[in-house]
Amino acid sequence: MKEPISKKQFDSILAEMEIEDVSRTTIRQCSMIGSMLEEASGEAFSHLEIGVPGIPACPIGIKAQKEALDKGLSAIYPPVQGIPELKKNAARFVKAFIDVDIDPRGIVPTVGSMQGSMTSILECSQLDPKKDTILYICPGFSAHGRQPDILGIKNIFFDVYDYRADRLREKLESYLKEGNIAAILYSNPNNPAWICLSEEELAIIGDLANKYDVIILEDMAYLCMDFRKDMSVPFEPPFQSTVARYTDNYVLLLSASKIFSYAGERIGMTCISDKLYHREYPALKKKWGIGKFGDNFILNYLYINTSGASHSAQYALSAMLEAATEGRYNFVKELREYALRAHRSRQIFEENGFHLVYDKDIEQTISDGFFYTVEYQSLGNRTLLESLLRCGIIAIPLNTTGSGQNGIRVCVSRLRSDEDFKMLDERLKLFTELVKQEGK
C-alpha cells in the first residue's frame, strides 16, 4: 500500500454499512469494514482484530474426534451433562494446572466458553429477586458485555485501570453494598489488556464474594498464558491464579479455542464449584421446579439452549485434556509462540511512536501474550481507528471493551510470517505520515 485510502472512499463504505462511528462497531463489524476496504483497495490488510488461533489445532484432538465420528457418534445425541470421560479428565486437568478440586459432576461441556458465560449470567440473574445486575471488571471481551443486553439483564461495568491492588476493594464494594449485584465477571489473563490480577486482588474479590454472597464468573480462556512464569508442568507449582482459592462462590469458564487451538469445534467447559453446584435456591425451585444451581444449569438452561455440546468434539477435548494432564502434550510450550509474536510486534509499534496503555500489573510489566493495548499520542479512538483502517490495519478500539482509555487492542495471532511483520511496519509508517499530513 503506497498511500492511504481516501477519506471519501472510507466514508462511502461506512455509509454503505450504515455505520456512523467506526469506534462503536463490534469486532465482526470492524472485520467486515476491513474486508470491504481490502476489496476496494486491492490490498491485503494487517489483521489485528479477531482472536482466532494462530497455530495449528492439537492433533490429539483431531485424531480422537475422527475416531468418535467413525464410531457413528454423529448420529447419537450427546449427554447434555457431558460424557463421563470428559468430565473425569477435565477434573484432573483443573487440578493439574489450577490446583483446584472440582467434582467431575460440576464440569459441564458447553458450545465454547461463550455459551458457558451466557448461561451462567442468565442463571445468576434468577437466583435472588433482589439481585438482578451483572458487574463487569473491564476492560473485557466485548461479546461478554453484549450477552446480558441480549438477555434483557441489567449490567454495569468499570475500568480497572485506576483501581489496582487495595483500590480494587473500595471500588468493588461501592457497587456490592447496593445489594443488587448477582455476579461479577472478568477475564484473567485479561482480554484485551493482558493484565493479570494478582493474588492480593483475587483474595479481595473472593472475600467480597463471600461477604455479599455474589457469584464470581472467572473467564480463563487464556489459561496458563501469563508467560512470566512457567505453568507447563502438571501438578507442580506455579499454577494458574484463580479466585477459587478464596471463595466457593465461583464458576470457571475454560475454552479449547486458545489453549488447544480448537476454535472451530466450539467446545469449552463450565466448571462449577462443589458448594455452588449443590446449593439450593428457593427462587430457582419456584421458577423451574429444581432448586439446585448445578442441576438447573444443566437440565434447564443448557438443555433448552443447545441440548449439549457436539458429541465428537467432547471426545476430542477429553483426549486433549488427558494428554496435557499426563504430560504427553505441553500446550503451554505450544502457546509461547504468541509471546514471541507479541514481543516482536510491540517493538514495531513502539518504534512508530505508539506506547502501551495497560502496561503494568501493579509494579510488574505485563507479560507478552495473545493481546496487548497501544495508543498513539492523544488521538481519540474514532480518529485512531479510522486512520489505521485507511492505512491497511484492522483493530478494535478500547472503548468497545469497557475501557475508558484511548487506544486499540492488538491481537497477534495472525502475525505469522516475516512478511506479516514487515507489512505491519510499513502500514504504521504510512499511518504516522497520514496523521502528520492531516494534522490530527
Secondary structure, DSSP 8 states (H G I E B T S, - for coil): --S---HHHHHHHHHHTT-S-GGG--HHHHHHHHHHHHHHHT---EE-S-----S---HHHHHHHHHHHHTTGGGS---TT--HHHHHHHHHHHHHHH-----GGGEEEESHHHHHHHHHHHHHTTSBTTB-EEEEEES--HHHHHHHHHHT-EEEEEEGGG--THHHHHHHHHHHTTS-EEEEEEESS-TTT-----HHHHHHHHHHHHHHT-EEEEE-TTTT--TTS---STTSSS----GGGT-S-EEEEEEHHHHSS-GGG--EEEEE-HHHHH-B-HHHHHHHS--BHHHHIIIIIIHHHHSSS-HHHHHHHHHHHHHHHTTS--HHHHHHHHHHHHHHHHHHHHHTTEEESS-EETTEE----SEEEEEETT--HHHHHHHHHHTTEE-EEGGGGT--S--EEEE-TT--SHHHHHHHHHHHHHHHHHHHHHT-
